[in-house]
Amino acid sequence: MADFRIDDLARAAGTTVRHVRGFQERGLLPPPRMKGRVGFYDDTHLARIHLITRLKDRGYTLASIGEMLSAWERGHNLADLLGLERVIHDPWSDEEPARMTLAQVVRRFYPQVPEEALEGRTPADFPRLRRAEQLEFIRWTGEGYEVPSPRLLEVGAGLVEAGIELDAVLEIAGRLRGDVDAIARQFVRLTVEHAGLDARLADRDIREVGEVIQRLRPIGMQAVQGLLARALHAEIQAEFIRQIETIGPTPPAPDAAAAAGANGKAAPDLPV
């Protein structure tokens, strides 16, 4: 296990000595091991600082972080806490975010806009892209767009290329987002209820909770993908049948049919 002086610890954690001392004064960081008048920190202190930093980045205050660490660590070591925190916050997809310029995004959603017309334009010139930001498909950074899921962006662009208006694509996306959120809530609620996660948390069995969450990832994805595939298959078949029925042969008018039956041949077309 490595030994760090306070300046070495701050450098390894990507922070400052002042922040390290501040964490220690607030009780977020255990005191160092003393050798004479010099304090030495180890890997557990480094891991704790990384955890505090991640929680701060997610919006937790230092006070709430202190309460969380105090409550959880009464029955567990830091390794279990770090393992559970990693399992909870690790992304469920291996897809890497992408970066795109304003021109690149505009060309995907406004293919009719000539490239030379984009010179000097800003996101304010394309208000529909603001709706795409609200749905978290893109995120303006001031210099360009960050795209959390390039696959989802390409789905939207593909619908536009298929002839669907961008407003309709964004409306569809908003509705689907709400439906998917509801499905996720139901799946998690049922799992917590029937897998006894709430009881395990009460018993402070952190490691087992992390293992259950890891098993839920592929199960949840497979369940949703399987059900969606079946539903899409059924809906596409039903819609295809409806479309076929609308373009089927039109029955002849009653008088024309009667004339055909009487003369043994179809009635001639009349000039109009």
Beta strands, then each sheet from edge to edge (+ up, - down):
strand 1: 33-35
strand 2: 38-40
strand 3: 98-100
strand 4: 139-140
strand 5: 145-147
sheet 1: 1+ 2-
sheet 2: 3+ 5- 4+
end
